[in-house]
């Protein structure tokens, strides 16, 4: 029986090559990490006119054999090219070496995800983050976040903060246009957003809602910055849907937060938000939806990040399609009043009101 591939016009030889890229992707990823972390790409970049593999080995005090296999792998990775026995950095190699987004994503993959992903199939079957066991026996990564190895924490927070760091400055004028007095920062993590608000507006008061471990870290940061008189802490298990949020905030803020939960838990969190809001309150949801990306690279990255949630974070959440969130908002006694696209690197801001 002939197979119908519809509009798939990719030549078979290219499709087979792409399949081999998938087959060897974990190995070649480690080659790229080694080329970067051993300083090989940096040396190639800084060598005017290119550099021989023997010179690379000598300058970095590495075995010629090891440098040879890595640079040859680098040819297939297209991070280096060779001309007259000398290696040169390619544009892709430059991004691997110098682009902050690429570095953050690679470190996140290496330190947070790589070892655990071997059990991804088990996570798919069970709905549990089976890969998290490589670090400890917590039900989700959030309970164990403050206890993860230092390098893992560094890469986790580096990934988390990179995207929000670009979005927060753009959002501040929108948040403060209606002169809010009290903001609930739900899932406030290290307190970064709350401190930016406190810096932006000297009269605002913020309450961070999060688990005790995250609040302890946030408290240290807030006190060091001198904002402890305006930023309060509210310890709560956000998945205990019997626990109400503090009432009558002007704004409830959720940034890169709801993607950490299943759709049922998101609905519960939104209902509790609606219950806490007064008639003029707003709920701000800042997320990266995979269907609202300008670039294919962003969509690809978000689909991969969904598998981190499946295998490491909690086994039940993902980077959502925007329509998923719209349906959940409608179910929760809220209405989507405003939508702001292309915030920061790849975010969308939903502003919701009570019905």
C-alpha positions in Angstrom: 0.0 0.0 0.0 1.4 3.4 -1.0 1.8 5.9 1.8 0.3 9.4 1.4 2.6 12.1 2.6 0.3 14.9 1.6 2.2 18.2 1.2 5.5 16.7 2.4 7.8 17.5 -0.6 11.1 16.9 1.1 13.4 14.8 -1.0 13.9 11.3 0.4 17.7 11.7 0.6 17.2 14.8 2.7 14.6 13.1 4.9 17.0 10.2 5.5 19.8 12.6 6.4 17.5 14.4 8.8 16.6 11.1 10.4 20.3 10.4 11.0 20.7 13.7 12.7 18.0 12.6 15.1 19.6 9.2 15.5 22.9 10.7 16.6 21.7 13.9 18.2 22.7 13.1 21.8 26.2 12.2 20.7 26.6 15.3 18.5 25.2 17.5 21.2 28.0 16.4 23.6 30.5 17.0 20.8 29.2 20.6 20.5 29.4 21.1 24.3 33.0 19.7 24.4 34.0 22.0 21.5 32.6 25.0 23.4 33.7 24.1 26.9 37.2 23.0 26.1 37.9 26.3 24.4 38.3 24.9 20.9 35.7 27.1 19.3 37.0 30.2 21.1 40.6 29.4 19.8 39.3 28.8 16.2 37.4 32.1 16.4 40.4 34.1 17.5 42.8 32.6 15.0 43.0 34.9 12.0 43.4 32.8 8.8 42.3 29.6 10.6 44.2 27.1 12.7 45.4 23.5 12.2 44.2 20.8 14.6 47.8 20.2 15.7 48.0 23.9 16.7 44.7 23.6 18.6 45.9 20.6 20.5 49.2 22.3 21.4 47.8 25.6 22.5 45.1 23.9 24.6 47.3 21.1 25.9 44.9 18.5 24.6 45.6 15.2 22.8 45.7 15.5 19.0 43.4 12.5 18.7 40.7 14.1 20.9 40.9 17.4 19.0 40.7 15.6 15.7 37.5 13.7 16.4 35.9 16.7 17.9 36.7 19.0 15.0 35.7 16.4 12.5 32.4 16.1 14.3 32.3 19.9 14.2 32.3 19.7 10.4 29.1 17.7 10.3 27.6 20.0 13.0 28.6 22.9 10.7 30.1 24.8 13.6 33.5 24.8 11.9 34.7 24.5 8.3 38.1 23.5 7.0 40.1 25.2 4.3 43.7 24.2 3.3 43.9 22.1 6.5 43.0 25.0 8.7 39.7 25.3 10.7 37.5 28.3 10.7 34.4 29.2 12.7 31.1 29.2 10.8 28.1 31.4 11.6 26.5 28.5 13.4 29.7 28.0 15.4 29.6 31.7 16.3 26.0 31.3 17.7 27.1 28.2 19.7 30.0 30.1 21.2 28.8 33.7 21.5 25.0 33.9 21.4 23.6 34.2 25.0 20.3 32.5 24.1 22.0 29.5 22.6 24.4 29.2 25.6 21.5 29.4 28.0 19.6 26.7 26.1 22.6 24.4 25.8 23.5 24.7 29.5 19.8 24.0 30.4 19.8 20.9 28.2 23.2 19.7 29.6 22.8 20.3 33.3 19.1 20.0 33.9 17.8 17.6 31.3 20.4 15.4 29.7 20.7 12.6 32.2 17.1 12.4 33.1 15.8 12.3 29.6 16.8 8.7 29.3 13.5 7.9 31.1 11.3 10.1 29.0 9.3 7.1 27.8 8.4 6.2 31.4 7.3 9.8 32.0 5.0 9.6 29.0 3.4 6.4 30.3 3.1 7.4 33.9 2.6 11.1 33.9 5.4 11.4 36.4 8.7 13.3 36.2 10.8 10.2 36.2 13.9 12.0 35.1 14.0 14.1 38.3 15.2 11.0 40.1 18.8 11.7 38.9 18.7 14.6 41.4 16.5 13.4 44.2 13.2 12.0 45.2 10.8 15.0 45.0 7.4 14.9 43.4 8.2 17.9 41.3 11.3 19.9 40.6 9.9 22.9 42.4 10.0 21.2 45.8 13.6 20.3 45.2 14.8 23.4 43.4 16.6 24.9 46.4 18.4 21.6 47.0 19.6 20.9 43.4 23.3 20.8 42.8 24.7 24.3 42.4 25.5 24.0 38.7 22.0 22.6 38.0 20.4 25.5 39.9 22.6 28.0 37.9 21.5 26.6 34.6 17.9 26.3 35.7 17.7 29.9 36.8 19.8 31.1 33.9 17.2 29.5 31.5 14.2 30.9 33.5 15.6 34.4 33.9 17.0 34.9 30.4 13.5 35.1 28.8 11.9 37.1 31.6 14.8 39.6 31.8 14.0 40.8 28.3 10.3 40.9 29.0 10.0 42.7 32.3 11.3 46.1 31.3 8.8 46.3 28.4 5.9 45.3 30.7 6.5 47.9 33.4 4.7 50.8 31.8 1.7 48.5 31.1 1.5 47.3 34.6 1.6 50.7 36.2 -0.6 52.6 33.7 -3.6 52.3 36.0 -1.6 53.1 39.2 -2.0 49.8 41.1 -1.3 49.8 44.9 -0.9 46.1 45.5 0.4 43.3 43.3 0.3 39.6 44.0 3.3 37.9 42.4 2.1 34.3 42.2 5.1 31.9 41.9 7.5 34.8 42.5 10.6 32.5 42.7 13.7 34.6 43.5 11.8 37.9 43.7 13.3 39.3 40.5 10.0 40.6 39.2 8.9 42.0 42.6 12.2 43.9 43.0 11.9 45.4 39.5 8.4 46.6 40.4 9.7 48.1 43.6 12.5 49.8 41.8 10.2 51.1 39.0 7.5 52.5 41.4 8.4 53.7 44.9 4.9 53.4 46.2 3.9 49.9 45.1 3.5 47.0 47.5 4.0 43.4 46.4 3.2 40.1 48.0 5.1 37.0 46.7 3.2 33.7 46.8 5.4 30.6 46.6 6.8 27.6 48.4 8.9 28.1 51.5 12.2 27.1 49.8 11.8 29.7 47.0 10.6 32.3 49.5 13.8 31.9 51.6 15.9 32.6 48.5 13.6 35.5 47.6 13.8 36.9 51.1 17.6 37.0 50.9 17.6 38.9 47.6 14.9 41.3 48.7 16.7 42.2 51.9 20.0 42.6 50.1 18.3 45.1 47.7 16.6 47.0 50.6 13.0 46.3 49.5 11.8 44.2 52.5 9.5 47.0 53.7 7.4 46.9 50.5 7.7 43.3 49.4 5.9 40.7 51.6 6.1 36.9 51.5 3.1 34.5 51.6 4.0 30.8 52.0 1.6 28.6 50.1 1.5 25.3 48.3 0.0 26.7 45.1 -1.4 23.3 44.1 -3.6 23.1 47.2 -6.7 24.5 45.6 -8.4 24.8 49.0 -6.0 27.6 50.0 -7.3 31.0 48.9 -5.1 33.8 47.6 -4.9 37.1 49.6 -7.9 39.2 48.7 -8.3 42.4 46.8 -5.1 42.9 44.9 -5.1 45.4 42.1 -3.0 43.1 39.9 -2.4 39.4 40.1 0.8 38.6 38.2 1.8 35.2 36.7 4.9 35.2 34.6 6.2 32.0 33.0 4.2 30.3 35.8 1.1 28.6 34.4 3.1 26.6 31.9 4.4 24.8 35.0 1.0 23.1 35.7 -1.5 20.8 34.1 -4.6 22.2 32.6 -6.7 21.2 35.5 -4.4 22.9 38.0 -4.3 26.0 35.8 -8.1 26.1 35.9 -7.9 25.9 39.7 -5.3 28.6 39.9 -7.3 30.9 37.7 -10.5 30.3 39.7 -8.7 31.2 42.9 -7.4 34.3 41.2 -10.9 35.3 40.2 -12.1 34.7 43.7 -9.4 37.0 45.1 -10.0 39.9 42.7 -12.1 42.9 43.3 -14.2 44.4 40.4 -11.4 46.5 39.0 -8.6 44.0 39.5 -6.6 42.6 36.6 -4.9 39.2 36.1 -1.7 39.5 34.0 -0.5 36.2 32.4 2.9 36.4 30.7 3.7 33.2 28.7 5.5 31.9 25.7 2.9 30.2 23.5 4.4 28.0 20.8 1.9 29.0 18.1 2.7 32.7 18.5 6.4 32.7 17.7 7.9 34.8 14.9 10.7 32.3 14.3 10.8 28.5 13.7 13.7 28.3 16.1 11.5 29.6 18.9 8.7 27.1 18.2 11.3 24.3 18.1 12.8 25.3 21.4 9.4 25.5 23.1 8.4 22.0 21.9 11.6 20.7 23.4 11.0 22.6 26.6 7.6 20.9 26.9 9.5 17.6 27.3 11.5 19.1 30.2 8.2 19.6 32.0 7.2 16.1 31.1 10.4 14.4 32.3 12.0 16.7 34.9 9.5 19.3 36.2 6.3 17.6 37.0 5.1 15.1 34.3 1.9 17.0 33.4 2.6 20.5 32.0 4.0 22.0 28.9 4.5 25.1 26.8 0.9 25.7 25.7 -0.8 26.7 22.5 -2.5 30.1 23.1 -5.9 28.6 22.5 -5.4 26.2 25.4 -5.0 29.2 27.7 -8.0 31.0 26.2 -10.3 28.1 26.9 -9.0 27.8 30.5 -9.6 31.5 31.1 -13.2 31.2 29.9 -13.7 28.3 32.2 -12.6 30.2 35.2 -14.9 33.1 35.5 -12.6 35.5 33.7 -12.6 37.3 30.4 -9.5 38.0 28.2 -9.7 41.8 28.0 -6.4 42.6 26.2 -3.6 40.7 24.4 -0.1 42.1 23.8 2.1 40.1 21.4 5.9 39.9 20.9 6.9 41.0 24.4 10.6 40.4 25.0 12.1 37.4 23.3 9.0 35.5 22.6 6.2 36.3 25.2 2.5 37.1 25.0 0.8 39.1 27.7 -2.9 38.2 28.5 -4.7 40.8 30.6 -7.8 39.3 32.2 -10.8 40.7 34.1 -13.6 39.2 36.2 -16.8 38.6 34.3 
